Amino acid sequence: MILRILILIGLVKLLDETESPLTCAIVYIIISLILGLLYSVSVTGLLVTAILGGAFAFLYFWLLQKYKYTGLLWWAILIIGALIGFI
């Protein structure tokens, strides 16, 4: 769980620096694939995780980028998205 939080913090910082949700989503997919290989997940599981997780990650980072300067709404997206990602 701590690893997921650190990855999320790093990706949000990357989004802040690059302002590119696609870059953050691709990095998220690569990290998910590497962790899946380390935990010996099946190839089908890896592909499903990559496709669905990548789509969710892109939407999540796109929303964070779109509402970057709105304050409370940005924090709400950050927290709700993180909670959904941990479920």
C-alpha positions as CSV (number, residue, x, y, z in Angstrom):
1,M,0.0,0.0,0.0
2,I,2.8,2.4,0.8
3,L,4.4,1.6,-2.6
4,R,1.1,2.6,-4.3
5,I,1.0,5.9,-2.4
6,L,4.6,6.7,-3.3
7,I,3.9,5.8,-7.0
8,L,0.8,8.1,-7.0
9,I,2.8,11.0,-5.4
10,G,5.5,10.5,-8.0
11,L,3.1,10.5,-10.9
12,V,1.2,13.6,-9.6
13,K,4.6,15.3,-9.4
14,L,5.4,14.2,-13.0
15,L,2.0,15.5,-14.1
16,D,2.8,18.8,-12.5
17,E,6.2,19.0,-14.3
18,T,5.2,17.7,-17.7
19,E,1.5,18.7,-17.8
20,S,0.9,15.6,-19.9
21,P,-1.7,13.1,-18.7
22,L,-0.7,10.6,-21.4
23,T,2.9,10.5,-20.2
24,C,1.7,9.8,-16.6
25,A,-0.7,7.1,-17.9
26,I,2.1,5.4,-19.9
27,V,4.4,5.5,-16.9
28,Y,1.6,4.0,-14.7
29,I,1.1,1.2,-17.3
30,I,4.8,0.4,-17.4
31,I,5.0,0.3,-13.6
32,S,1.9,-1.9,-13.4
33,L,3.4,-4.3,-16.0
34,I,6.7,-4.6,-14.2
35,L,5.0,-5.2,-10.8
36,G,2.7,-7.7,-12.4
37,L,5.7,-9.6,-13.8
38,L,7.4,-9.6,-10.4
39,Y,4.2,-11.0,-8.8
40,S,3.9,-13.7,-11.6
41,V,0.5,-12.5,-12.9
42,S,-0.8,-14.3,-16.0
43,V,-0.3,-12.7,-19.4
44,T,-4.1,-12.2,-19.7
45,G,-4.2,-10.5,-16.3
46,L,-1.4,-8.2,-17.3
47,L,-3.1,-7.2,-20.6
48,V,-6.4,-6.5,-18.9
49,T,-4.7,-4.5,-16.2
50,A,-2.7,-2.6,-18.8
51,I,-5.8,-1.7,-20.8
52,L,-8.3,-0.9,-18.0
53,G,-5.7,0.6,-15.7
54,G,-4.2,2.7,-18.5
55,A,-7.7,4.1,-19.4
56,F,-8.5,4.8,-15.8
57,A,-5.0,6.4,-15.3
58,F,-5.4,8.6,-18.4
59,L,-8.8,9.8,-17.3
60,Y,-7.6,10.4,-13.7
61,F,-4.5,12.4,-14.8
62,W,-6.5,14.3,-17.4
63,L,-9.0,15.4,-14.8
64,L,-6.2,16.4,-12.4
65,Q,-4.7,18.5,-15.2
66,K,-7.9,20.0,-16.3
67,Y,-8.9,21.2,-12.8
68,K,-5.3,22.0,-11.7
69,Y,-6.1,25.5,-10.5
70,T,-9.5,24.9,-8.8
71,G,-8.2,24.1,-5.3
72,L,-10.8,22.0,-3.5
73,L,-12.1,20.3,-6.6
74,W,-8.5,19.2,-7.5
75,W,-8.1,17.7,-4.0
76,A,-11.4,15.9,-4.3
77,I,-10.4,14.4,-7.6
78,L,-7.0,13.4,-6.2
79,I,-8.5,11.7,-3.1
80,I,-11.5,10.0,-4.8
81,G,-9.4,8.7,-7.6
82,A,-6.8,7.4,-5.2
83,L,-9.5,5.6,-3.2
84,I,-11.0,4.1,-6.3
85,G,-7.5,3.0,-7.4
86,F,-6.9,1.2,-4.1
87,I,-10.2,-0.8,-4.3
